[in-house]
Amino acid sequence: MPGITAPQRARTSRRPSGLPNPPMILLAGPEKTGKSRLAAEGTASELVGMTYWIEIGGSEGTADYYGRIPGANYEIVNHEGTYQDILDAVRWAVAQPPAVEGKRNMIVIDNVSVLWDMLSDEQALYARWRAEKRAQEQRRRGPNPDLPVTVDPDLWNRAKDRWGEILWHLRRHSGPTLLLARQELVVAFENDKPTRDKTRKIKAEKNLPSAVDAIVELHALGEAYLTGVRTLHWDITPGQSERFEDFSIDVLLRRMGFQEAAAARQVTETRPEAYLDEQQQAQQRQHPQQQGPNQHRAQQQRPPQGQAPAQQGDQRSKLSGDRAVELIRKALADENNPEAALQDLREQWGIVTLREVQTRTEQWGEMSADDLITRSLAYAKARAEWKRQQGAGQQGQQGADQQRQQGAGQQGQPAGPSTPPPSENQGQAQPDGVREHQALEESEPPTHDDAPPPPDPLAEEPPPDESPEETSAAEEPQDVPAAPRPPARPTRRSRNEGLALKALNHEADVQARIKMMTVGEHLGPISEEGDPPMTALRDYLQQHRPAIIDQLEKEGQSELAAYYRSAPTVDPQIQQKFAAYFAGAPAGQ
């Protein structure tokens, strides 16, 4: 396919440095072949300073015991056994400065086979949980607990992404990295058919051998074989595995030229997400008029193409609770589309980062930044619905006033309730246009002073006349048009309706989180033509209450189920009631 042949950017080239990368070494072997002991002995090498040992899995637990080996010099990095905490332990170890001047630190991961097993178990548990959820929603029998559940390809891709993030951080380490893994004897296949031969297989993600610089296999105690290496400091025989006599980590590092290795790994990571930027830029060049203010703001917030992912991670780590509250407040104050501004904020920082940042507001208390965005989205939707209802009601009132005036003019009688109130110029003759203008001024939409409280997370507690206890008048909203009321009455009623709609949106958010879906997916059947009316939203939530109650009872939340069963149609306290339940939910849900 023809394309552009001329270079589009100023570019330079450089000569190769000739320096090897800080090595990543894979030490694999069956159980009890001395992998951990060789790693502990390697920490005594004169080429490295301090060694940070990250032990994963409690089946072996030899990190403490091997500390008594003569010359061993390492520290154990503690973690909680979860993926996120293991990942953070790797970040911490990579970020540590050299403990000994002129010598680099070494990192030992013991072992990566257990890490891959954990990632696989995570997706298997998630697949079973997802199958059970689907069965509950479709009111059919769940999966057999004695049979495995098929893990869909999207879940395996998620496990590979989490595995790749660990390796991504290890590639940024300036010293050697030692990865320990189990090796198993398995049946060899030929043309997808089993044979009588046996082969050795490393129990880890299948692309791990290509990511390391050297592979050493231990077939038995003291029997080591070099099966793969990148080095110019050592004469090796291509095409075959070599027996590594008197193997040690110190000897391997010297034969790989670590003593003259580069300060950092010379590598340029691929950036698949840049393709999305290219497509968006091409679309904006073709249709510049479709670019709204939110898209322009998202482009300004997106890091430049030359910025490395590590720099993006550093920027995310600077997000504090106060800054998150300020960003959410600015997004809520967006005049064009506050919901899109909040979604852009979530996309910019990422759900994982937002869940780790704790915020505190006077009105809503303490919660994560992600939960604060979810609550702010519900508030923004409630405010948009309130404005839409106000606009529709005022247009109907204006039409009714005009019809009364026209009817009164034909009969020669003064106008009815829509006649403007007395004023200083009432005794003077006024043209028809002036009188009509005065009537329209009476029917203008209410200002922000008459609207619900401003959507500011930093705002104080609502005044007493806007407390949730006063929502009883709006608990049963009706579609029947209300009778004409005095001018001061619609303001109070609109406030009550706004509070009621806010409570209904909170209940929709609670139901969606329990069903493990977004609010948009939960309200999809009644939101095809836009935001549903208040009555439709109320009836829809009532229909889903029995299923939510059944699920709570199955999870052992009998008290919460009893509360929800007896809750009023519009319950302003529903989010506070379910706060403890969501706080105890597993991360990622």
Buried (B, 14 or more C-beta within 10 A) or exposed (E): EEEEEEEEEEEEEEEEEEEBBBBBBBBBBBEEBBBBBBBBBBBBBEBBBBBBBBBBBEEBEBBEEBBEBEEBBBBBBEBEEEBBEBBBBBBBBBEBEBBEEEBBBBBBBBBBBBBBBBBBEBBBEBBBBBBBBEEBEEEEEEBEEEEEBEBBEEBBEBBBEBBEBBBBBBBBBBBBBBBBBBBBEEEEEEEEEEEEEEEBBBBBBEEBBEBBBBBBBBBEEEBBBBBBBEBEEEEEEEEEEEEBEEBBBBBBBBBBBBEEBEEEBEEEEEEEEEEEBEEBEEEBEEEEEEBEEBBEBBEEEBEEEEEEBEEEBEBBEEBEBEEBBBBBBEBBEBEEBBBBBBBBBBEBBBBEBBBBBBBBBEBBEEBBBBBBBBBBBBBBBBBBBBBEBBEEBBEEBBEBBBEBBEEBEEEEEEBEEBBBEEEEEEEEEBEEEEEBEBBEEBBEEBEEEEBBBEBBBEBEEEEEEBEBEBBEBBBEBEEEEEEEEEEEEBEBBBBBBBBBBBBBBBBBBBBBBBBEBEBEEBBEEBBEEEBBBBEBBBEBBEEBBEBBBEBBBEEEBEEBBEBBEEBEBBBBBBBEBBBEBBEEEEEEE
